[in-house]
């Protein structure tokens, strides 16, 4: 599917054979992997820094930014306003709730069984002093679909990032324990030792617990709230929602502006209460 999409959209890419991979990335033990796709124009976006830049640009363009909690709307028909935790009232013609893993908490009856926040452990390993094989450009950002691990090269000397892409257990984004488990560390170390032999005994320099928030299919939720004419629900994105952020923003803005239909695969009706992941 990835290769077909790249070809369809004319995205520059290379299909590398096993021997080509070994020659280009000798620091990686590819094992049974016989080919891979490389995108030379791809890269890494620093999430926190990017979100701050978007907020700053929006403020410069005249938008208001309120670091407030907002309660779930009540009633039906057309929503006139929402109330923040501090008691302030926000009035608007349209309301978009894009709350990430908190979306099912804002709308528990509607989305409590359709958006699934999961616990995801992330690890950063120290690389040998002066060894640039695990930093960009010698090491690309990568994902191993077979093993369900992904990684990012050592950026800003924070360590070589590796995480499991397999969905973890259910997670409360407010109250969940954000200490990584011994089992998670053992699993990732075993993978690192096989795929990156030089890092077999690398020190763990940082670890954190994040969360995914996926729909039953793994695809986005972009649809009107069934009880309100002017309330939109946008979620199920996890990391995909962030990297597709500009396109998603344009898509949602266009729906608000022209009232066009939502693609069926994004609709609330396609979001089941049983997880059957089909989008990765």
Helices and strands as residue ranges (DSSP letters): H 2-8, E 14-17, H 18-24, E 35-38, H 47-60, E 81-83, E 89-91, E 95-97, G 100-102, H 103-106, H 108-111, E 116-125, E 142-144, E 149-152, E 160-164, H 182-195, G 197-199, E 204-214, E 221-224, E 231-235, H 238-243, H 245-258, G 264-266, G 268-270
